[in-house]
């Protein structure tokens, strides 16, 4: 069984037991979170597709941890103009483990 859901403006395809990194949620580690914006659920040959979401479907996940991704360096540069700007960025994330998919 797998499902496609949306959170943080992105879509994720998951199965039970999967561990995924999603956009940061305002929840503590070791707590449970539910996603109700399920776009599609498939179980073998049977599948349900929402218009736009599947009514009554939800995905339960356990928050493993909140953290930050590795730093990326952004460097702006204009040749021959003495223009240089250096900036770093670390994207915050929430690591979740999918516990159950219900519909």
N, C-alpha and C positions, 0 to 999 in steps of 0.2 A: 504494500500500500504506500502510495506517495501523494503528496499534495503540493499545490502551488499557492503561496500566500504573499501578501504585500505588507511591508512595514518600512517606515522611514523613506518612502518614495522609491523603494526597490522591490523586486519580486524574487522570491526564493523557492526552489523546488527541493522538498525535503521528504525523508522517510523517518519512521520511528527509530530513535537511537542516534540520529545524525547530530553532529556538533557543528554549528555555523557561527560566523561572525556577522552581526548585524549592526546597523546604526545605533548609537548609544541610547539606551532607555534609562529613565530615571527610577531604577529599582535597585535594591540591594542584592548582593551575591547570596546564593543559596535560597532565593525566593522563587516563587512560581509566577509565570506570566502566561496569559492566554491571548492568542491571535484569532480574531473573528473575521478578518477580511480575507477569507479563503476564496481563491479564484477557481480552483479545480481540485477534485479529489478523484483518484483512480485506484481501484482495487482489482487487480487482475484484468478481466475482460470488461468489468463494469466501471463506468466513470460518470462523474457528474461535473458539468461545467456551469458556472454561474453567469448571471446576466445582471450586473457584473460580478456579484459574489454569490456563493452557495449559501442559501438560507439555512440556519441552524448548525452550520459546520464550525468547528473550532479546533485549534491546535494548542495543546498545552506543552509548555517548555519550562525547564528549570534553568535559572541563570547561574552559570558557572563562575563568571567573573566579569568585571568591568576593567577596561584597560585602554592603552593607547597603542596604535600601530607604530612601526619603526619610522623614524624621522625621514622625511624627504626634503631635499634642498631645492629651493627655487632661486634661480639666478637670472637677473635681467641684465642685459648688456647691449650697449650701442657702440659700435666700432668708431673710433676716432673722435668720440664726443666726451670722453672721460665720464661715462655714465655706467655705474655698476651698482646693483642692489642685490643683497643676499638675504634670503629669508628661509626659515625652516618651518615645517608643519608636521604635527603628529595628530592623525585623525583618531578621535575617541571611538571605541567600539564596545559592544556587549557580546560576550560569548555565551551562547545558549545551547542546551541539549534538548532535542525534541523528545518528549516523553510519550505523548499520545495524539492520535488524529481521530477525531470523532465527527460523524455526520448523521 
